[in-house]
Amino acid sequence: MTVTVEVATESGLRRRRKKVLDRVGMTFEQMSELATTYSLTSEELLAWDELKAIQFLLDDK
């Protein structure tokens, strides 16, 4: 079985986070507020999950 490993850089993760936010047209704070009230569309929920993964990898609090 072949395993693929991706190496993520901090700058690459920050660029990816910006792309995700630009795609949904919101700030992280706006998305967080909508997530708190379960008001995200299915597309926004996918973006939110990706943003949380990026946040984890960046170790942002």
Secondary structure, 3 states (H helix, E strand, C coil): CCCCCCCCCHHHHHHHHHHHHHHHCCCHHHHHHHHHCCCCCHHHHHHHHHHHHHHHHHCCC
